[in-house]
Amino acid sequence: MANSISDIIRILSIQGVGPRRSLDLFQKFGSLKNIFSASSHQLVEVSGVTQKIAQAILAPLDEDLLVGQVKLLEKFKIEIITIWDQNYPRLLKQIYDPPIVLFCRGDLELLNKPSIGMVGTRTPTSYGKEITAEFSADLGNRGYTLVSGAAKGIDTVAHRACLHTKGRTIAVLGNGIDRVYPAENRELYAEITAHGLLISEFLMGSKPDAPNFPRRNRIISGLSAGTVVIEAAEQSGSLITAYYALDQNREVFAVPGNVKSRQSHGTHHLIRQGAKLVESVADIVEELGGRYRLGISGGQQELIISVDPKEAEILKHFPEYDSIHIDDLSNVSGQTTFALLGILLQMEMAGIVQQLPGKYFKRK
């Protein structure tokens, strides 16, 4: 069942219902529409949903909010991708709390291209700027999409250097996609819209409030096979992105800097904690080679993710063009249905298989 724009805006506007809780509600009720037609008693059966949150869910949609959002979406030519759509980013779907909606301006094909995140301080040294520009250009030339947050400093240098070499870049925003922050990046926003992609999980008009940026950071790392940190203080949002990447089982790369520079303290801390020390993009590509590789599909480069051995063994029993019932899969694989459900859930979140009604599964 398709989710209407009114239901999408409604779920995003409810206090206390974030991405993870939205997915839990969807899993129980099957659609956003069904969530809003459920009873308060049914809603509180979902983990974390209190009576107060249930009342907020069942409150009527603010019609003025809906009209305002639709007008802005049309004005800025925003495209909406939900987690239930086929073109939702495969890597992002794997994280614990993927955004249920992405508001997008630009080239949607970049969402499923091989990507590397790059983050760092808002006050880089000349060394930091030089390394950022060098890495960004090289990544673009090698066919990777560069993902960053369009903030001052390292982010801005990374986006601009990538675009300058005709590379591809995604800017993940901590505000509504209709707002420019920082204001001096208006021209950069326009260039990314024309030659890259702007994305946000926040409703149109949302301000760049402080709590938004950690949420933004998990998307940067979630979209990326690995995240590169170039210059970061010890208390830095860039380190939050790195920790998200580690939690998401992604690679973290840190570029060493001047030991006397405050901007190097964060990156050196990451290296001491086990981040990969890198001195060139070649180091990054080599490190990713064991888990990710660039392949060619229809003349286009794409990221191919190595499948877990257990998952690969299960895939052998899938028909090429048809679905298979979990009981039949259990018989041919020798796995219990209980064990299969856990493996298949991971494969579904990774975009490898699709679950159909009646416990049937098929390759994507």
BELPEZI-V234642 format. One line per field, one symbol per residue. burial: + if it has 24 or more other ideal C-beta (glycine too) atoms within 12 Angstrom, else -. A space follows every 50 residues. Layout:
burial = ???
//
This chain:
burial = --+-++++++++++--+++++++++++-+--+--++-+----+--+--+- --++-+++--+---++--+--++--+-++++++++-+++++++++-++++ ++++++++-+++++++++++++-++-+++-++++++++++-+++++++++ +++++++++++++-+-+++++++++++++++---+--++-+++-++++++ ++++++-+---++++++++++++++++++++++--+++++++++++-+-+ +++++++-----+++++++++---++-+--+-+++-++---+-+------ -++-+-----+--++-++-----+++--+---+------+--++--++++ +++-+-----+++-
//
